[in-house]
Amino acid sequence: MPQHDHADILAGLFLVALGAGAGIWSLVHYDMGTVRMMGPGMVPAVIGFIIAGLGVLITGGGFLRAGALPRLPWRAIFYVSLGVIAFAATARPFGIGPAVLLSTFLSSRADREASVVHALLLSVVLALAGFALFRYALGVPMQFIRVPL
């Protein structure tokens, strides 16, 4: 029985689904225009179908060589997903500062080698730097901390 590179096959199929989905979404929901007068859907559709085509190539290559099925990093998947959920749940009621702080801290726990002190330091630096970037460099009016009433 021939061996296949399961990691490449799965990654390629993911890219095919993602690219085709984005391309089809663009075709259905946006005006394509013409090559001379491109509409807002032309570039996303083309890029989506290019990604899908690359996914087909990666999937095909996976059938030509052997490889083991990779072990999923469940700890990383759990903590990064938890960080995204925490950001979505805290950004509006508490402001961008606490949301970035909490999501960065939780996501950094995905790395077993990162200490709690390192995670806290990284969280504080990213929260302050992100706020300064958006507020002062880009001029986006936002509150760092919001107290819900």
Long-range contacts (C-beta under 8 A, 24 or more apart in sequence): 3-65, 3-66, 3-67, 4-62, 4-63, 4-65, 4-66, 4-67, 5-61, 5-62, 5-63, 5-65, 5-66, 5-67, 6-62, 6-67, 6-68, 6-69, 6-70, 7-62, 7-67, 7-68, 7-69, 7-70, 8-58, 8-59, 8-61, 8-62, 8-65, 8-67, 9-59, 9-62, 9-63, 11-55, 11-58, 11-62, 12-55, 12-56, 12-57, 12-58, 12-59, 12-60, 12-61, 12-62, 13-55, 13-59, 14-55, 15-51, 15-52, 15-54, 15-55, 15-58, 16-52, 16-55, 16-56, 16-59, 17-55, 18-48, 18-51, 18-52, 18-55, 19-47, 19-48, 19-49, 19-50, 19-51, 19-52, 19-53, 19-54, 19-55, 20-48, 20-49, 20-52, 21-48, 22-47, 22-48, 22-51, 23-47, 23-48, 23-49, 23-52, 24-48, 73-110, 75-110, 75-112, 76-110, 76-111, 78-110, 79-106, 79-107, 79-108, 79-109, 79-110, 80-107, 80-110, 82-106, 82-107, 83-107, 93-146, 93-148, 94-145, 94-146, 94-147, 94-148, 95-142, 95-143, 95-144, 95-145, 95-146, 96-127, 96-130, 96-131, 96-134, 96-142, 96-143, 96-144, 97-127, 97-128, 97-131, 97-144, 97-145, 98-127, 98-145, 100-126, 100-127, 100-130, 100-131, 101-126, 101-127
